[in-house]
Amino acid sequence: VYNEQPHFRLVEPASFAKGLLNYIVSAMREIAADDGSDEKAERLVSKKHHLLSCLKAMQNLLEGAGARVSPMMAGKPQLSPLLACLQPLAKQPAKFPRDSPGPSQEPWEVTCAALSLAILVKLTQVRPCGHPALVPVLVTFTVT
């Protein structure tokens, strides 16, 4: 619903961001635990779709309330779910199969990584007074 009206002013954007992060963590765990069985395939597709919607909601939230939300996103525990969204793409072979659902649709790994990177970039741009830049935290996290 929030993605349909991204300019809607939230009463507690930090709580909403925490809820989004919690969902990202649980979705990534479930996706990573996929064993490729057919009975879970439909649920996995749904989970991937909801994860992308969640990432889009986080992106929209940072567009509207970035200065109020970014301080709570400046630590490794908050950034790790976003960085985990890059892993499915990193684990893929360099070339994606050409049997994707349509010529304009990218594999979900690409969309997931692109949204995560957009969120991380936005977090590095939003810097409220007195709040240290997020870039050193990201560099430290990715190097270690």
DONURO-672831 format. One record per atom (N, C-alpha, C): residue in three letters; residue number from 0; x, y, z. Coordinates in steps of 0.05 Angstrom, whole numbers. Atoms other than C-alpha are relative to their C-alpha. Example, Ala and Ser with C-alpha at 12.3 -4.5 7.8 and 13.67 -1.06 7.14 Angstrom:
<pts>
+------+------+--------+--------+--------+
: resn : resi :     c1 :     c2 :     c3 :
+------+------+--------+--------+--------+
:  Ala :    0 :     18 :    -24 :      0 :
:  Ala :    0 :    246 :    -90 :    156 :
:  Ala :    0 :     18 :     24 :      0 :
:  Ser :    1 :    -16 :    -24 :     -1 :
:  Ser :    1 :    273 :    -21 :    143 :
:  Ser :    1 :    -15 :     22 :     14 :
+------+------+--------+--------+--------+
</pts>
This chain:
<pts>
+------+------+--------+--------+--------+
: resn : resi :     c1 :     c2 :     c3 :
+------+------+--------+--------+--------+
:  Val :    0 :     17 :    -24 :      0 :
:  Val :    0 :      0 :      0 :      0 :
:  Val :    0 :     18 :     25 :      0 :
:  Tyr :    1 :    -18 :    -24 :     -1 :
:  Tyr :    1 :     57 :     49 :     17 :
:  Tyr :    1 :     12 :      6 :    -27 :
:  Asn :    2 :    -12 :     -5 :     26 :
:  Asn :    2 :     87 :     39 :    -52 :
:  Asn :    2 :    -19 :     13 :    -19 :
:  Glu :    3 :     20 :    -13 :     17 :
:  Glu :    3 :     22 :     61 :    -84 :
:  Glu :    3 :     -3 :     30 :      7 :
:  Gln :    4 :      2 :    -27 :     -9 :
:  Gln :    4 :     23 :    126 :    -43 :
:  Gln :    4 :     26 :      8 :     16 :
:  Pro :    5 :    -25 :     -4 :    -14 :
:  Pro :    5 :     97 :    139 :    -27 :
:  Pro :    5 :      3 :     27 :     13 :
:  His :    6 :     -2 :    -27 :    -12 :
:  His :    6 :     85 :    212 :     -8 :
:  His :    6 :    -17 :      2 :     25 :
:  Phe :    7 :     16 :      0 :    -25 :
:  Phe :    7 :     38 :    192 :     49 :
:  Phe :    7 :     19 :      4 :     23 :
:  Arg :    8 :    -17 :     -6 :    -23 :
:  Arg :    8 :     68 :    220 :    112 :
:  Arg :    8 :     -5 :    -20 :     23 :
:  Leu :    9 :      2 :     20 :    -21 :
:  Leu :    9 :     82 :    166 :    163 :
:  Leu :    9 :      4 :     13 :     27 :
:  Val :   10 :     -3 :    -11 :    -27 :
:  Val :   10 :     74 :    180 :    237 :
:  Val :   10 :     26 :     -8 :     13 :
:  Glu :   11 :    -25 :     11 :    -11 :
:  Glu :   11 :    133 :    136 :    257 :
:  Glu :   11 :     17 :    -13 :    -22 :
:  Pro :   12 :    -15 :     12 :     22 :
:  Pro :   12 :    179 :    127 :    197 :
:  Pro :   12 :     22 :    -19 :     10 :
:  Ala :   13 :    -22 :     18 :    -10 :
:  Ala :   13 :    235 :     96 :    240 :
:  Ala :   13 :    -11 :    -28 :      7 :
:  Ser :   14 :     12 :     26 :     -7 :
:  Ser :   14 :    188 :     41 :    265 :
:  Ser :   14 :     -7 :    -15 :    -26 :
:  Phe :   15 :      6 :     12 :     26 :
:  Phe :   15 :    165 :     29 :    193 :
:  Phe :   15 :     26 :    -11 :    -12 :
:  Ala :   16 :    -26 :      9 :     11 :
:  Ala :   16 :    238 :     24 :    171 :
:  Ala :   16 :     10 :    -26 :     14 :
:  Lys :   17 :     -7 :     24 :    -15 :
:  Lys :   17 :    252 :    -27 :    227 :
:  Lys :   17 :    -16 :    -24 :     -9 :
:  Gly :   18 :     17 :     21 :     10 :
:  Gly :   18 :    193 :    -68 :    204 :
:  Gly :   18 :      9 :    -10 :    -27 :
:  Leu :   19 :    -10 :      8 :     27 :
:  Leu :   19 :    218 :    -67 :    132 :
:  Leu :   19 :     26 :    -16 :      2 :
:  Leu :   20 :    -26 :     14 :     -4 :
:  Leu :   20 :    288 :    -88 :    155 :
:  Leu :   20 :     -5 :    -28 :     10 :
:  Asn :   21 :      6 :     27 :    -11 :
:  Asn :   21 :    259 :   -146 :    195 :
:  Asn :   21 :    -11 :    -18 :    -21 :
:  Tyr :   22 :     11 :     16 :     22 :
:  Tyr :   22 :    220 :   -169 :    135 :
:  Tyr :   22 :     22 :     -8 :    -20 :
:  Ile :   23 :    -22 :      5 :     18 :
:  Ile :   23 :    282 :   -164 :     91 :
:  Ile :   23 :     17 :    -24 :     10 :
:  Val :   24 :    -15 :     21 :    -13 :
:  Val :   24 :    320 :   -208 :    140 :
:  Val :   24 :    -14 :    -27 :     -3 :
:  Ser :   25 :     15 :     25 :      1 :
:  Ser :   25 :    266 :   -261 :    143 :
:  Ser :   25 :     -3 :    -10 :    -29 :
:  Ala :   26 :      3 :      8 :     28 :
:  Ala :   26 :    255 :   -261 :     68 :
:  Ala :   26 :     26 :    -11 :    -12 :
:  Met :   27 :    -26 :     10 :     10 :
:  Met :   27 :    329 :   -268 :     52 :
:  Met :   27 :      7 :    -27 :     12 :
:  Arg :   28 :     -5 :     26 :    -12 :
:  Arg :   28 :    335 :   -326 :    101 :
:  Arg :   28 :    -16 :    -22 :    -14 :
:  Glu :   29 :     17 :     20 :     13 :
:  Glu :   29 :    277 :   -362 :     69 :
:  Glu :   29 :      9 :     -5 :    -29 :
:  Ile :   30 :    -10 :      3 :     27 :
:  Ile :   30 :    303 :   -349 :     -1 :
:  Ile :   30 :     26 :    -16 :     -1 :
:  Ala :   31 :    -26 :     13 :     -1 :
:  Ala :   31 :    373 :   -372 :     18 :
:  Ala :   31 :     -3 :    -30 :      7 :
:  Ala :   32 :      5 :     27 :     -9 :
:  Ala :   32 :    344 :   -436 :     49 :
:  Ala :   32 :    -15 :    -16 :    -21 :
:  Asp :   33 :     15 :     14 :     21 :
:  Asp :   33 :    308 :   -455 :    -16 :
:  Asp :   33 :     15 :    -25 :     -9 :
:  Asp :   34 :    -12 :     25 :      8 :
:  Asp :   34 :    322 :   -527 :    -33 :
:  Asp :   34 :     -7 :     -8 :    -29 :
:  Gly :   35 :      7 :      5 :     28 :
:  Gly :   35 :    293 :   -523 :   -103 :
:  Gly :   35 :    -24 :    -18 :     -4 :
:  Ser :   36 :     23 :     18 :      3 :
:  Ser :   36 :    232 :   -566 :    -88 :
:  Ser :   36 :    -23 :     14 :    -13 :
:  Asp :   37 :     22 :    -11 :     15 :
:  Asp :   37 :    171 :   -557 :   -131 :
:  Asp :   37 :    -23 :     10 :     18 :
:  Glu :   38 :     22 :     -9 :    -17 :
:  Glu :   38 :    122 :   -551 :    -73 :
:  Glu :   38 :      5 :     27 :     13 :
:  Lys :   39 :     -6 :    -26 :    -12 :
:  Lys :   39 :    157 :   -489 :    -47 :
:  Lys :   39 :      4 :     21 :    -22 :
:  Ala :   40 :     -7 :    -18 :     22 :
:  Ala :   40 :    167 :   -457 :   -116 :
:  Ala :   40 :    -19 :     24 :      0 :
:  Glu :   41 :     19 :    -22 :      1 :
:  Glu :   41 :    103 :   -415 :   -115 :
:  Glu :   41 :      3 :     19 :     24 :
:  Arg :   42 :     -5 :    -16 :    -24 :
:  Arg :   42 :    116 :   -392 :    -44 :
:  Arg :   42 :     25 :     17 :     -3 :
:  Leu :   43 :    -25 :    -14 :      4 :
:  Leu :   43 :    187 :   -373 :    -63 :
:  Leu :   43 :     -4 :     24 :    -19 :
:  Val :   44 :      6 :    -21 :     19 :
:  Val :   44 :    163 :   -332 :   -122 :
:  Val :   44 :    -14 :     23 :     14 :
:  Ser :   45 :     15 :    -20 :    -15 :
:  Ser :   45 :    114 :   -296 :    -77 :
:  Ser :   45 :     19 :     15 :     20 :
:  Lys :   46 :    -19 :    -12 :    -19 :
:  Lys :   46 :    169 :   -284 :    -25 :
:  Lys :   46 :     19 :     20 :    -14 :
:  Lys :   47 :    -18 :    -18 :     15 :
:  Lys :   47 :    215 :   -254 :    -77 :
:  Lys :   47 :    -14 :     25 :     -9 :
:  His :   48 :     16 :    -23 :      8 :
:  His :   48 :    160 :   -209 :   -103 :
:  His :   48 :     -5 :     19 :     24 :
:  His :   49 :      4 :    -16 :    -24 :
:  His :   49 :    145 :   -185 :    -32 :
:  His :   49 :     26 :     13 :     10 :
:  Leu :   50 :    -26 :    -12 :     -7 :
:  Leu :   50 :    219 :   -174 :    -19 :
:  Leu :   50 :      6 :     25 :    -17 :
:  Leu :   51 :     -5 :    -23 :     18 :
:  Leu :   51 :    224 :   -129 :    -80 :
:  Leu :   51 :    -19 :     23 :      8 :
:  Ser :   52 :     18 :    -22 :     -9 :
:  Ser :   52 :    162 :    -90 :    -56 :
:  Ser :   52 :     10 :     13 :     25 :
:  Cys :   53 :    -11 :    -10 :    -25 :
:  Cys :   53 :    194 :    -83 :     12 :
:  Cys :   53 :     23 :     19 :     -5 :
:  Leu :   54 :    -23 :    -17 :      7 :
:  Leu :   54 :    258 :    -56 :    -18 :
:  Leu :   54 :     -9 :     26 :    -13 :
:  Lys :   55 :     11 :    -24 :     12 :
:  Lys :   55 :    218 :     -7 :    -60 :
:  Lys :   55 :    -12 :     18 :     21 :
:  Ala :   56 :     11 :    -16 :    -21 :
:  Ala :   56 :    181 :     16 :      2 :
:  Ala :   56 :     22 :     13 :     16 :
:  Met :   57 :    -23 :    -12 :    -14 :
:  Met :   57 :    248 :     27 :     37 :
:  Met :   57 :     12 :     24 :    -16 :
:  Gln :   58 :    -10 :    -21 :     17 :
:  Gln :   58 :    272 :     68 :    -22 :
:  Gln :   58 :    -19 :     24 :      1 :
:  Asn :   59 :     20 :    -22 :     -2 :
:  Asn :   59 :    207 :    109 :    -21 :
:  Asn :   59 :      2 :     14 :     27 :
:  Leu :   60 :     -2 :    -12 :    -27 :
:  Leu :   60 :    214 :    119 :     54 :
:  Leu :   60 :     24 :     19 :      2 :
:  Leu :   61 :    -24 :    -17 :     -2 :
:  Leu :   61 :    284 :    147 :     47 :
:  Leu :   61 :     -3 :     24 :    -18 :
:  Glu :   62 :      5 :    -23 :     16 :
:  Glu :   62 :    261 :    193 :     -8 :
:  Glu :   62 :    -16 :     21 :     15 :
:  Gly :   63 :     17 :    -19 :    -14 :
:  Gly :   63 :    208 :    223 :     37 :
:  Gly :   63 :      8 :      7 :     28 :
:  Ala :   64 :     -7 :     -4 :    -29 :
:  Ala :   64 :    235 :    216 :    108 :
:  Ala :   64 :     29 :     -8 :      6 :
:  Gly :   65 :    -28 :      8 :     -3 :
:  Gly :   65 :    309 :    203 :     97 :
:  Gly :   65 :     14 :     11 :     24 :
:  Ala :   66 :    -15 :    -12 :    -22 :
:  Ala :   66 :    335 :    252 :    148 :
:  Ala :   66 :     -9 :    -11 :     27 :
:  Arg :   67 :     10 :     11 :    -26 :
:  Arg :   67 :    290 :    222 :    203 :
:  Arg :   67 :      6 :    -29 :      3 :
:  Val :   68 :     -4 :     29 :     -1 :
:  Val :   68 :    306 :    150 :    185 :
:  Val :   68 :     29 :     -8 :     -1 :
:  Ser :   69 :    -28 :      8 :      5 :
:  Ser :   69 :    379 :    149 :    165 :
:  Ser :   69 :     17 :     -3 :     26 :
:  Pro :   70 :    -16 :      5 :    -24 :
:  Pro :   70 :    408 :    157 :    236 :
:  Pro :   70 :     -4 :    -28 :     12 :
:  Met :   71 :      4 :     27 :    -11 :
:  Met :   71 :    377 :     91 :    257 :
:  Met :   71 :     10 :    -22 :    -19 :
:  Met :   72 :     -9 :     19 :     20 :
:  Met :   72 :    404 :     58 :    194 :
:  Met :   72 :     31 :      0 :     -3 :
:  Ala :   73 :    -29 :     -5 :      3 :
:  Ala :   73 :    477 :     77 :    206 :
:  Ala :   73 :     18 :    -22 :     12 :
:  Gly :   74 :    -17 :     21 :    -12 :
:  Gly :   74 :    501 :     12 :    239 :
:  Gly :   74 :      1 :    -25 :    -17 :
:  Lys :   75 :     -3 :     25 :     15 :
:  Lys :   75 :    524 :    -55 :    213 :
:  Lys :   75 :    -25 :    -18 :      2 :
:  Pro :   76 :     24 :     17 :      0 :
:  Pro :   76 :    462 :    -92 :    239 :
:  Pro :   76 :    -23 :      9 :    -18 :
:  Gln :   77 :     21 :    -11 :     18 :
:  Gln :   77 :    417 :    -46 :    199 :
:  Gln :   77 :      7 :     -2 :    -29 :
:  Leu :   78 :     -9 :      1 :     27 :
:  Leu :   78 :    459 :    -48 :    137 :
:  Leu :   78 :      3 :    -28 :    -11 :
:  Ser :   79 :     -5 :     27 :     10 :
:  Ser :   79 :    472 :   -122 :    134 :
:  Ser :   79 :    -23 :    -12 :    -16 :
:  Pro :   80 :     21 :     11 :     17 :
:  Pro :   80 :    402 :   -140 :    108 :
:  Pro :   80 :      1 :     11 :    -29 :
:  Leu :   81 :     -2 :    -12 :     27 :
:  Leu :   81 :    412 :    -91 :     50 :
:  Leu :   81 :     24 :    -11 :    -15 :
:  Leu :   82 :    -23 :     11 :     14 :
:  Leu :   82 :    481 :   -118 :     35 :
:  Leu :   82 :     -5 :    -30 :     -7 :
:  Ala :   83 :      7 :     28 :      6 :
:  Ala :   83 :    453 :   -189 :     39 :
:  Ala :   83 :    -16 :     -3 :    -26 :
:  Cys :   84 :     16 :      0 :     25 :
:  Cys :   84 :    407 :   -171 :    -19 :
:  Cys :   84 :     18 :      1 :    -25 :
:  Leu :   85 :    -18 :      0 :     23 :
:  Leu :   85 :    469 :   -165 :    -63 :
:  Leu :   85 :     11 :    -29 :     -5 :
:  Gln :   86 :    -12 :     26 :      2 :
:  Gln :   86 :    490 :   -237 :    -50 :
:  Gln :   86 :    -12 :    -18 :    -22 :
:  Pro :   87 :     11 :     17 :     21 :
:  Pro :   87 :    440 :   -273 :    -96 :
:  Pro :   87 :     12 :      7 :    -28 :
:  Leu :   88 :    -11 :     -8 :     25 :
:  Leu :   88 :    467 :   -233 :   -155 :
:  Leu :   88 :     29 :     -8 :     -2 :
:  Ala :   89 :    -28 :      7 :     -1 :
:  Ala :   89 :    539 :   -244 :   -134 :
:  Ala :   89 :      5 :    -30 :     -4 :
:  Lys :   90 :     -3 :     29 :      3 :
:  Lys :   90 :    527 :   -319 :   -133 :
:  Lys :   90 :     -8 :    -11 :    -27 :
:  Gln :   91 :      9 :      8 :     27 :
:  Gln :   91 :    499 :   -321 :   -204 :
:  Gln :   91 :     24 :      0 :    -19 :
:  Pro :   92 :    -20 :     -1 :     21 :
:  Pro :   92 :    541 :   -338 :   -264 :
:  Pro :   92 :     -1 :     27 :    -14 :
:  Ala :   93 :     -2 :    -26 :     13 :
:  Ala :   93 :    563 :   -278 :   -304 :
:  Ala :   93 :    -22 :      5 :    -21 :
:  Lys :   94 :     21 :     -2 :     21 :
:  Lys :   94 :    511 :   -292 :   -358 :
:  Lys :   94 :    -26 :    -12 :     10 :
:  Phe :   95 :     26 :     10 :     -8 :
:  Phe :   95 :    437 :   -299 :   -342 :
:  Phe :   95 :    -12 :    -15 :    -24 :
:  Pro :   96 :     13 :     14 :     23 :
:  Pro :   96 :    396 :   -349 :   -383 :
:  Pro :   96 :    -19 :     18 :    -15 :
:  Arg :   97 :     17 :    -17 :     16 :
:  Arg :   97 :    357 :   -318 :   -439 :
:  Arg :   97 :    -29 :     -8 :      1 :
:  Asp :   98 :     28 :      9 :     -2 :
:  Asp :   98 :    293 :   -355 :   -420 :
:  Asp :   98 :    -15 :     15 :     22 :
:  Ser :   99 :     14 :    -16 :    -20 :
:  Ser :   99 :    270 :   -299 :   -375 :
:  Ser :   99 :    -29 :      4 :     -9 :
:  Pro :  100 :     28 :     -3 :      6 :
:  Pro :  100 :    195 :   -285 :   -371 :
:  Pro :  100 :     -6 :     19 :    -23 :
:  Gly :  101 :      5 :    -20 :     21 :
:  Gly :  101 :    200 :   -227 :   -420 :
:  Gly :  101 :     24 :     16 :     -6 :
:  Pro :  102 :    -24 :    -16 :      7 :
:  Pro :  102 :    249 :   -182 :   -456 :
:  Pro :  102 :      5 :     24 :     19 :
:  Ser :  103 :     -3 :    -23 :    -16 :
:  Ser :  103 :    236 :   -124 :   -409 :
:  Ser :  103 :      3 :     -7 :     30 :
:  Gln :  104 :     -2 :      8 :    -28 :
:  Gln :  104 :    238 :   -165 :   -344 :
:  Gln :  104 :     28 :    -11 :      6 :
:  Glu :  105 :    -26 :     10 :     -9 :
:  Glu :  105 :    304 :   -174 :   -309 :
:  Glu :  105 :     -4 :    -22 :     21 :
:  Pro :  106 :      2 :     20 :    -21 :
:  Pro :  106 :    317 :   -233 :   -264 :
:  Pro :  106 :     -2 :     15 :     27 :
:  Trp :  107 :      5 :    -13 :    -26 :
:  Trp :  107 :    296 :   -217 :   -192 :
:  Trp :  107 :     26 :      7 :     14 :
:  Glu :  108 :    -25 :     -6 :    -13 :
:  Glu :  108 :    369 :   -219 :   -169 :
:  Glu :  108 :     11 :     27 :     -8 :
:  Val :  109 :     -9 :    -26 :     10 :
:  Val :  109 :    385 :   -159 :   -213 :
:  Val :  109 :    -16 :     22 :     13 :
:  Thr :  110 :     18 :    -20 :    -11 :
:  Thr :  110 :    325 :   -120 :   -189 :
:  Thr :  110 :      5 :      4 :     30 :
:  Cys :  111 :     -5 :      0 :    -29 :
:  Cys :  111 :    339 :   -138 :   -116 :
:  Cys :  111 :     26 :     15 :      6 :
:  Ala :  112 :    -26 :    -13 :     -4 :
:  Ala :  112 :    412 :   -116 :   -121 :
:  Ala :  112 :     -2 :     30 :     -7 :
:  Ala :  113 :      2 :    -28 :      8 :
:  Ala :  113 :    394 :    -52 :   -158 :
:  Ala :  113 :    -15 :     17 :     21 :
:  Leu :  114 :     15 :    -15 :    -21 :
:  Leu :  114 :    342 :    -31 :   -105 :
:  Leu :  114 :     17 :      3 :     25 :
:  Ser :  115 :    -18 :     -1 :    -24 :
:  Ser :  115 :    391 :    -48 :    -49 :
:  Ser :  115 :     22 :     21 :     -3 :
:  Leu :  116 :    -21 :    -20 :      5 :
:  Leu :  116 :    446 :     -7 :    -81 :
:  Leu :  116 :    -12 :     28 :      0 :
:  Ala :  117 :     13 :    -26 :      0 :
:  Ala :  117 :    398 :     51 :    -92 :
:  Ala :  117 :     -5 :      9 :     29 :
:  Ile :  118 :      5 :     -7 :    -28 :
:  Ile :  118 :    380 :     49 :    -18 :
:  Ile :  118 :     26 :      7 :     14 :
:  Leu :  119 :    -26 :     -6 :    -12 :
:  Leu :  119 :    453 :     46 :      3 :
:  Leu :  119 :     11 :     27 :     -9 :
:  Val :  120 :     -9 :    -26 :     11 :
:  Val :  120 :    470 :    105 :    -42 :
:  Val :  120 :    -16 :     22 :     13 :
:  Lys :  121 :     16 :    -20 :    -13 :
:  Lys :  121 :    412 :    144 :    -14 :
:  Lys :  121 :      8 :      5 :     29 :
:  Leu :  122 :     -9 :     -3 :    -28 :
:  Leu :  122 :    436 :    130 :     57 :
:  Leu :  122 :     26 :     15 :      2 :
:  Thr :  123 :    -26 :    -15 :     -1 :
:  Thr :  123 :    505 :    158 :     40 :
:  Thr :  123 :     -5 :     29 :     -7 :
:  Gln :  124 :      6 :    -28 :      7 :
:  Gln :  124 :    472 :    222 :     13 :
:  Gln :  124 :    -13 :     15 :     22 :
:  Val :  125 :     16 :    -13 :    -22 :
:  Val :  125 :    427 :    236 :     73 :
:  Val :  125 :     18 :      2 :     24 :
:  Arg :  126 :    -18 :     -4 :    -23 :
:  Arg :  126 :    469 :    265 :    129 :
:  Arg :  126 :    -11 :     23 :     17 :
:  Pro :  127 :     10 :    -21 :    -18 :
:  Pro :  127 :    432 :    302 :    184 :
:  Pro :  127 :     22 :     12 :     16 :
:  Cys :  128 :    -20 :    -14 :    -15 :
:  Cys :  128 :    470 :    352 :    226 :
:  Cys :  128 :      9 :    -18 :     23 :
:  Gly :  129 :    -11 :     15 :    -22 :
:  Gly :  129 :    517 :    318 :    275 :
:  Gly :  129 :      2 :    -30 :     -5 :
:  His :  130 :     -1 :     29 :      6 :
:  His :  130 :    509 :    250 :    242 :
:  His :  130 :     23 :     -6 :    -18 :
:  Pro :  131 :    -23 :      6 :     16 :
:  Pro :  131 :    573 :    220 :    215 :
:  Pro :  131 :     -8 :    -12 :    -27 :
:  Ala :  132 :      6 :     11 :     27 :
:  Ala :  132 :    576 :    200 :    142 :
:  Ala :  132 :     -2 :    -30 :      2 :
:  Leu :  133 :      5 :     29 :     -1 :
:  Leu :  133 :    553 :    129 :    128 :
:  Leu :  133 :     22 :    -14 :    -17 :
:  Val :  134 :    -20 :     13 :     18 :
:  Val :  134 :    609 :    116 :     77 :
:  Val :  134 :     21 :    -16 :     16 :
:  Pro :  135 :    -19 :     16 :    -14 :
:  Pro :  135 :    661 :     94 :    129 :
:  Pro :  135 :    -12 :    -26 :     11 :
:  Val :  136 :     13 :     24 :    -11 :
:  Val :  136 :    611 :     44 :    159 :
:  Val :  136 :     -3 :    -20 :    -23 :
:  Leu :  137 :      3 :     18 :     23 :
:  Leu :  137 :    597 :     14 :     90 :
:  Leu :  137 :     27 :    -11 :     -8 :
:  Val :  138 :    -27 :      9 :      8 :
:  Val :  138 :    671 :     10 :     73 :
:  Val :  138 :     10 :    -21 :     20 :
:  Thr :  139 :     -9 :     18 :    -21 :
:  Thr :  139 :    687 :    -23 :    139 :
:  Thr :  139 :    -15 :    -26 :     -2 :
:  Phe :  140 :     16 :     24 :      1 :
:  Phe :  140 :    630 :    -72 :    132 :
:  Phe :  140 :      7 :    -18 :    -24 :
:  Thr :  141 :     -5 :     16 :     24 :
:  Thr :  141 :    647 :    -94 :     61 :
:  Thr :  141 :     29 :    -11 :      0 :
:  Val :  142 :    -28 :      9 :     -1 :
:  Val :  142 :    722 :   -101 :     75 :
:  Val :  142 :      4 :    -22 :     19 :
:  Thr :  143 :     -4 :     20 :    -21 :
:  Thr :  143 :    716 :   -143 :    138 :
:  Thr :  143 :    -15 :    -25 :     -6 :
+------+------+--------+--------+--------+
</pts>
